Amino acid sequence: MVTMTTSAPSSTQRGAVPSDLTSAAATGPLAGLLVADFSRVLAGPYATQMLGDLGATVIKVESPIGDETRGWAPPERDGVSTYFLGINRNKQDVVLDFADADDRALAQSLARTADIVIENFKPGGLAKFGLDYDTVHATNPGAIYASISGFGSAGGASLPGYDLIVQAASGLMSLTGDPDGQAYRSGVSVFDVMTGMQATIGILAALNHRTLTGEGQHIEVNLLSTALSAMANHSSTFVAGGIVPFRMGNAHPSLFPYEPLPASDGEIVIVAANDAQFRRLSAALGVPELADDPRFAATEDRNHHRAELRPLLVERLAGRTVAEWFDLLTAAGIACGPINTIDGGIALAEHLGLDPVVLVGEGDTAVPMVRNPIGFSLTPASYRSAPPALGADDDAVRGWLRGLSTDSAEGEA
């Protein structure tokens, strides 16, 4: 039996977030929670955008020079980096210089009031400003404090946490590229994004714990641990099997076909992940006898004999275009897909009714952005404000924080 205790007070009870920093549209599952966002670049801002989409009020704190992704251009839209635009909606923005005593006090007031604090400074880097977990916890014991780093807070505390470095050091690059060619990075900063997701998962779990106990806690996530977890079957190949995986181009180590194969005008990705799927594929290609061939009948057999099976499949695929095969194979219940560029991926999502693009903001300043991927039947994500200009909400946020500092000083007196 779980004993329920009084949960930590909400941000509105603690700080009375003013109406110009919230929105009536913030009706998602996290509405009423306040996030102090001391993060920058990708992993942290991705996490706080997710929290903002789900209704939380997010105060993004930037240094006077701003989040460096503001300048990561081209590409850009109306003079603003599309990198920054992609991960900073639903946030209010204030510029605080931690080296300035007054600004530092305002940042401390924000941390003292927030339900969630998230940061990606080097481990220990916020202690000199009184914004580290121990200091925040002492004045705000119900806060969920999430720290993001590249290599953790122990032996890797001093190492800079760039996604590319972690892709290399974790082993991912050794798995990416042609078997006889050089190792390649993923085309996406996969571990930054995944670490942002892990931070969000940890925060939501800790919020539930706080509901049950009233206790906040410190969450730590790092890119290397995320990478080792996210490589899933490849990590397990070594940890459980003692085998070091190697790069195989677009091939899969345990399944065939599970890769791009050439049609008459390009390549199409085809997946036959079990024997029944391979039987359907063989029939659709007009060679049903392949499914009864002892070299190809079972998954393990197809793996061992892929060098013999591949040319037989390629011969049949050469007779039609990618579009023709996509329609034919899909109708036969076979997983397949064209190799699109990003515009093609967006177009496919639109064709499938997923409405992948939302306009965030109002009028001429509205920004097209990718929709939050989570669907809720009762508390959907909301898109209340476009990514903010540097210091866009300085007056409102500073005025509110000064009021908090005054109230705190009067309470202590």
N, C-alpha and C positions, 0 to 999 in steps of 0.2 A: 504494500500500500504506500502510495506517495503522499508525503505530508506537504501540503501547500503552504507557502509563506507569503507574506506581502511582497509583491514585486517592487522593484526599484521604481522610483517616481519617474514619470515621463518627462520629456524635455519641456513640454508645455507647462507642467507643474513646477519644474525647476527654474526655467528661464523665461517663460512667457514669450516665445518667439513671436515677434511682431507680425502683423498681417501682411505687410509688404515683403516679408521674407518667406511667406508660405503662400498657398494657393488653395482655393476651394476645390480645384480640380485634383488635388493630391488626395485621392481616395483609395489608393492601393493598400495592400496589406501592411505596409510599413508607415502609413500616414501617422503623423504625430511624433515620430522619432527624429532626433536631431543628430546629424553626422558632422563632425569636425574633420575636414579633409586636409591633412597636411602632406598629401602625396603629390607626385608629379610624374610625368612621362606616360607610362602605359598601364602597368599592372594595377597600381592604386587607383588612378582615375577610371579605369574600366570597372573596377569594383564599385566605386562610389557612384558612377553613372547607373549601374544596375540597381543600387539601393535607391537612388533618386527616382528612377523609373517606377519603382514599386511604392513610391509615395513619401519616402523620407525627405526631410528638408536637409539639403547638403550645403554647407558653407565651405567653399573652396578657398583656402588660404594660399596666397602666392607671395613670393619675395618681390622686391621692387623690380627685378629684371624679368619676372614671370616664369611660368612653366616653359621650359626650353622647347617643347613641341610646338609652341606658338610660331616658332621660327623655322620649323622643319618643313621647308618648302623649296621648290614646287613638289607636288601640286598645291594649289590654293583656291579659295573661293572668296572673292571680294577682299583680297589682301590678307586672308587668314588661312593658315595651314589647314588642309583637310584632315591631316593627322590629328590635330588638336580638336577640330570640330567633331570628329567621329566618336570621341569618348568623354565629352564634357557638357552634355545637355543636363537640364534639370538641376543646375547648381547656381548659387549666388556666390559672387566673387569679391574678396577683400584682399588688399595688399597690406601685409604686416611684415615689418623688418624686425626679426628676432633680436638683432643686435641693438635695437632701440628699446630702452627700458619701458616706455609707455606702450609701444606696440607689443612687446613681450608680455606685459601684464594683460593686454586684451586677449592675446592668444591663450594665456593661462585661464582667463575667464571663460573662453569658449570651451576649452577642454574640461573645465570644471562643471560645465553645464550640459555637455553633450551626452547622448545615449551611447554613441559610437565614435571612437577616435581611430583614424586610420593614417598610417605614416609609412614612408619608405626611405627615411634617412638611413645612413650607415648605422648598424647596431651601436647604440649608446650615444649617437650623435645629438639627440635632443635633451640629454641630461643636463647639459650646461645652460639650457634655457628653461629648465623646470617643466619640461613637457614630456619627460620620459614616463614609462608606465608606473613606476613606483610613486613618483610625485603626483601624477594624476589620480592614481588609485587612492592615495591618502585623503584627497579632498572630494573624490567622486567615486566611491567604492562600487557603485552600480554600473560604471562605464564598461563597455566592451572595447578593449584597446587592441587593435590589430596592427602588427608590424610585418612589413614585407621587406625581404632582403634577397640578395643573390645567392648566398651560400650559408645562411644561418648566422646565429649570434655567438657561436663557439669558435672553432678554429678558422672559420671562413669570414669572420666579422670584418676584416680589413679589405676583403676582396670586392672590387666593384661588380655590381650585378647587372651586366648587360645580357640580353637574350642571346645574342650571337655567341658570346663566350660560353654560356651554359649549353647551347646546342652543341658546341664543340666538345666541351669538357664532359658532358653527360654521356656521350656516345651517339647522340642522334645523327650527327653529321656522318659518322662512320656507316650509317644505315641508309644514307640518302645519296643517290647518284648512280651512275652506271657502274656495274661490277668492276670493270677494268679502268674506270676513270677516276677523277678526283672526288673527294667528299664534298657534298654541297649542304648549305644551310637550307632550311625550309623557307619557302617564299613568304611566310607569315611569321611574326614573332610569337610562335605558338606557346612558349613557356611563360612569357609575360601575360598573355591572355589567360592561360590556364591557371596561373598563380593568382590572378585577379579573381577568377572563379572560385578557387580554393579559399581565398580570403573571405569571399561572400558566403560560402557554405559555412565556414567556421563562425562568422559573425551571426548568422541566423541560428546556428546550433547554440551558441552562447546566449543569445537572446532568450531562447526557450529555457535554458538553465536559469537565467535571471528571473524569468517569470515564476519558476518553481521555487527559487531560493532567495531572490533578491540580490544575489551576488553577481558582480561583474568579474571579468577575468582577462588575462592577456593571451592573445592568439598570435602565434608566430608561423608564418609561411615563408618559404624560400624557393627560388627558381630551381635549384638543383634537386631538392627533394620532390618538387612537383614533376620535374622531368623524369626522374626515375620511376615515379608512380605512373605517369602518363604513358611511358613506353610499354607498360602493361605486359603483353605476351613476350616482347623482346627482353625486358628486364627479367621476367620469369625464366626465359630460356637459359640465362646464365645462372640466376640465383638458385633455381630448382633443378636445372638440368646440367649445369656445369659447362654449357656450350656458349661460346661467344658468337652472337649473331653477326652477320656480315651483309654488306649491301648487295642488293639483287636488282637494282634498277626499279622498274615498276612491278616486278614479280613479287608474289607472296611466298614465304618459306613453307607454308603448310597447305596451300590451296592452289589448284589450277583447274580451269582458267579463273584467274582473279587479277586481271590486268588489261591494259589497252591492247587491242588487236586490230590490224589494218583491214578496213573496208576499201571500196573502190576509190573513195575520195578523201580518206582521212582515217583516223583511228576512233574506235568505239570501245569503251570499257565494258567488259562482260564478266559477270560473276556467276559461277556455278559452285556454291559452297557446300553442296551435299550431292548424294548420288541421284536423288529424284530430280534435282535441278539440272544436273548434267544430262539426264535422260530427256528432259524437255528441250534442252538446248540442242541436243543431237537431232531430235525430231524436227525442230524448227529449221535447222540448217540442211535438212534433207538427207542426213546420214544417221538414221536411227540405229544402225548396226554398231556404231561406236560405243553405245552404252552397254552392249553385250560383249564387247571385246575384252578379254581378261586383262589386257594391259591398262584398260581405262575404266573398268567397271566400278571400282571403289576409289574413294578419295586418295588413299595412300598409293594405290596403283597409278593414278593420274599424276601424282607428284613424282614418282620414280620414272615415269615415262613421258614427262612433259615435252622432251625434245622430239619425240615421235608424234605426239598428239598435236602440238602447236601447228605444224605445217598443214595438217589435215583440216584444222579449223580455218586457218588463213585461206586455204584454197576455196572453201565454200563462201567465206565472207567477201571475197574479191568480186563476187557477182552483183553486189548491191552497194548503194551509198550508205553513209552513216545514218542519214535520216530515214531511209527505207528500213534498215535493220532495226533502228530504234523502235519504229512503229510495230514492225513484225514481231520482234522479240518481246517487247512489252506486252503485246496482245497474247503472247504465249506464256506469260507469267515468268519471264526471265529477267533478272535484274541487269540493267545495262544503262549506259548513259553516254552522251557525247562529251568530248573534252572542250568545255566552254572557256571563254575568257570571262572576266567578272561581269561584263554587261550581259553575257549569255546566261550566267547564273541568276542575275536579277530578273531577266526576262522569263526564265523558267519558273522562278518563284511566283511571278505575276501570273503566268499562264495557269499555275496550279492553284491560284486563289489565295496565296499566302500573304498578299499585300506587304511586300518586304520594305517598302519605302514610306516614311511618314514625313510630313512637313512640320517642323518644330519652330515655333515662334509665330509672329504675326506680320502680315503685309509683306513689304519688300525685303524685310530682314529675316523672313522665314528660311530655314535651312533644311534641305532634304537630308534625311538620315535613315539609317537602317533600323527597322522596327526591333524592339525588344523581342527576343525569341521565345519568351515564356507566355503561354496562354493561361488565363485564369477565368473560371466560369463566373465568379462573383466579384473579384477585386482586380480588374485588369490594370496593366501598366498605363501610365499617363505620360504625356509629353507636354510639359507645362512651359518650358522656357528653352530657348536656343542657347548654345554654348556662350558664356558671357565674355565680354571684353575685359581686359585686365583692370581690376578695381571697379568694375561696373556698379557694385553695390556698397562701395566704401562708406558712404554717408550713413546708410541705413544700418549696416552691420556694426560700424564703429559706434554709432549712437547707442545701439542696443547693448553692445558689450561694455561701454562705459557705464551704462545703467546697472549692469550686472556687477561691475567692480564696486560701484558705490553702495549697492545693496549689501554686498559681501562685507565691505568695510564697516558699514553701520551695524551689521549683524554681529561682527566680531567685537565691536565696541560695546 
